[in-house]
Amino acid sequence: MRRSTTAATALLLGAATLASAQTYQRLGTCPKLGCVFPPDQTEFLAGQLFDIRLEVHAPVNGSEATNGVPDEKFTFCIQGGNGPCEDATKFFKAKEPALEKWTFQYYEDLFARDAKTPTVVNVTSKAYRALSLAQPGSYTAKLSYNGGGQTVANWVVRKPATDRRAKNVLFFIGDGMTQAMITAARLIAHKSINGKYQSLMQMDQMDNLGHQMTHSIDSFITDSANSATALYTGKKSTVNALGVYVDSSKNSFDDPKVETIAELFRRRIGGALGIVSTAYIADATPAGLCSHTRDRGQYASIVTEYLYNATFLNSTFAWPTSCQGPDVIFGGGAEQFIAGTGSPNGTDFYKAFQAQGYNARQKKGKGEGWFMMSEAASIDKMMHVLDYDRALGDLLELDNTIRASIAHLKEIGEYENTLIVVTADHGHGFDVFGGADTKYLAAQSTDRKKRDAVGVYVNSGLSGYTVAPGSLPNNQTVVFGSEGPNFPVQWNPRYTYAAGFGANPDHRETYSISTKGPRVPATAGADGTYVVNPADNQAGFTVEGTLPTDEPQGVHSLTDVSVFANGPGAEAFKGVYNSIDIFFKIADALALGRTDGT
């Protein structure tokens, strides 16, 4: 229906802002006024469940302004290979979905944001739920609208593996872990004598090495939610989204979903499922295995999906797959389980899991195998606050866990049956560029003189972390500290590594460990922007920030991240590939694809 100028003005003043990133898009992956989700270039596992969301946009104002009336009679067809383009209801044998309508607004660029002049967009939409494509090959999805407009999405269903090679999968994720961090962790935990390391990281000793590209579907940089979506579903998505493509509606639970590797494992194999994290268990990386929402901050709802499924949160559509209540959940975040304001509807979810989970545990895992994801979350969380030592400490804990897991799998006779994959979800712009004499730095009175404490090239020296306290870094005796081998002998030597970050707020640097707990590098000033925290690294020199002044922490980077793999199917992880390929490689090792329509 046509909207008047008065109505449009009211919408401009009253609608909620959708976009706030510097790419300022009307809607990611939708450059035309017709939107198809899954978008062009999407690849599917045969038989993987997914939703389709169609949208037709009619901007009221701005550079794309039309008459503000979106087409209500748009059509949608699917073409398989060289066949005819059939109406989607016929092609999928699905019911015609109801027409939906809504309005959203966004800023076209930074000038529009500063002027507070958003663009208003009226929308008509339909959503098809819980569909699948069984036959490998190419498909073309065509949305026709506005008397001649057309948006085309080319999809591919990959040919699935037919032989199951792995009985079990152990999937380690070092959140935010880059190769530069692994190298730095090796430097502080493993003794080098005359250029030769006397021991190695467990990751150094894995059989297969690859690299994966972490970028998002509609921006260079990813967060832990849409990067988890890529790893777990084989689909790129938008920042903050878990297991969905982001549409333009206001509802956080109606976005088009994609079946995850955990849901597929439960539905196809029925084996045991474990989720482990050093973060709170509703955080993005663990949550991405079982959750479907465009807002990773919906913690209570995420916990609900662990036990139930997406249909429990939105009964208006079907989603006949879920994690069916993971058998093992280890992590923080008790506030989402204890009855109170943080739990779903104030429910005691310990009792809810007890009521259903114990019976499920007895029924599952009887020879079908298991899938476990284990996340080292503090690598990322400590890198964000520029607390490099604590980040590298968590990385070393992860490496030691991999080592212990391999030993345990061999002990119980399951090593040859288990695919082990170690990777990250994204990176940070961290690296080591030299060494630092922290005693000299602290003794200087000016910032410029403090910087003389940094040694580069030949003056970078050797690792002070792998010698006994009081010894010089060039001491060649191999010793162990209180934590044993594979960890630093000491955490606070005089001679430390000097590291930096590619994207950081204003802060002070001493290159020494923070002895009073995790760092808080920047705090809000009088105007609300972030400035150097006067209580942090008081003996250090000031490092000017490189980020917008409303950012209190460091942010993620574009870098590719390493992938390490052992076990059946591990050879597939060699090379350089997209993050979505991790999903397909694991799915093939488990033979989760199906061409029989189930």
Secondary structure, DSSP 4 states (H G I P E B T S, - for coil): ----HHHHHHHHHHSPB---STT--SSTT--SSEEEES-TT-EEETT--EEEEEEEEEESSSTT---S---SS-EEEEEETTS-EEEHHHHHT-PPPPPEEEEEEE-SSHHHHHHT-PEEEEEEEEEEEEE---S-EEEEEEEEETTTEEEEEEEEEEPPP-S---SEEEEEEETT--HHHHHHHHHHHS-EETTEESS--TGGG-SEEEEEE---SSSS---HHHHHHHHHHS----TT-BSB---SSS-TT-SPBB--HHHHHHHHT--EEEEEEEEETTSHHHHTTT--BS-TT-HHHHHHHHHS-HHHH-TTS-------S-SEEEEE-GGGTSSSTTSGGG--HHHHHHHHHHHHHHHS-SSS-EEEEEEETHHHHHHHTT-HHHHHHHHHHHHHHHHHHHHHHHHTT-GGGEEEEEE-S-EESEEEEEEEEHHHHHH-SSHHHHGGGEE-GGGG---GGGS-TTS-TT------BTTBTTS-S-SS-SEEEEEEESS--SEEE-SS--TTSS---EEE-TTSSEEE-TTSSTTSEEE---S-TT--S--EE---EEEEEESTTGGGG-EEEETHHHHHHHHHHHT---SS--
